[in-house]
Amino acid sequence: MARTINATTAAKRFREVLNDVEHRGETFEVERHGRLVARIGPTEQATHRRLSWKEALALLNAGPSPDADFARDLQESRQQVELPPEDPWARS
């Protein structure tokens, strides 16, 4: 069920409205002069159920394992990357 707020409140508390939409999945109906003019709510992508850590780990464990060449490929990639200095904030 959508919460109804007036346009002034929506403008003054827009950050809070967006946080409630993003984190709580709430929907707001915005009125101006007593007329409904907008609806602010989660997108279709945001309405997908979030996974718990336990569910995410179970999916990762059920997935494919790295092939035999994975470790070698990873090592080769690491050798091609220039490492940053030990202290990037040190003066040269």
N, C-alpha and C positions, 0 to 999 in steps of 0.2 A: 504494500500500500504506500502510495506517495505522500510525502509531507508537503503541505502547502506553505509557501513563504511569499512575502511581498518582494517586489523588485529592489526596494531600498535595502532590505535585510540581506537579500542575495548578493548585492553589490558590496555591502560592508563586510560580509562574512564569507566571501567567495572561497577563500582558502579552506575554511572549515567545511563548507558545502562540498568542495571537491574531495577533501579527505574522507568525509562520510560516504561519498559515492564510491571512492576507490577502495576503502578499507572495510566498509560495512555493507556495501552493495545497495545503499539507500537511493531512492529516487525522490527528486524534489519537483513540485509544480510551482512555477513562479507566476504570481499575479501582479498586474499593473492596473490600478484603478478598479479593482474587483474583477477583472477579466483575466482568465488564464492565457498567458502569452508564450510560455516556454516550459519545457520539461527537461530536467537535468538528471541523467541517470547513467548507469554502467553501459558500456558498449557490449555488443554480442561477444567479443573476445574476452571481455572482463567477467562475463557471467559464467565462464567455465569454472568448474569446481577446482579449487587448489588442492594439491597433494600434500599430505603430511610427510615429514622426513622419512618415516618408516615406509610409506608407500613408494616414495621416490627411490629409496635404496633398494627396495624389492624389485622395482622395474629395472634398475641398473644391473642388479645381480642376475636377472632373468635374460638380459640382453646378450648379444654376441660377445665372445671374448676376443681380445686382440690376437691377430695372427702371429706366426712365429717371427716375422720380420719387424714387428712393431718396435721392440726395444732397439734394434739397430737403426731403424728410421728415426726414432726419437733422439738417439745419440747423435746422428748425423745432423739433424736439425739444430740441436743445441750447439754443435761445433760451428755452425754457420752464423750464429747470432753473436754480435759483439756484446760482451758483458759490460755493464756500466761500471764506473769506478767504485771502489769500496765505499767511499764517502762522497756522494754526489754534491754535497754542500761545502766540501773543503775548497779553500781558495787555491788556485793554481799558481 
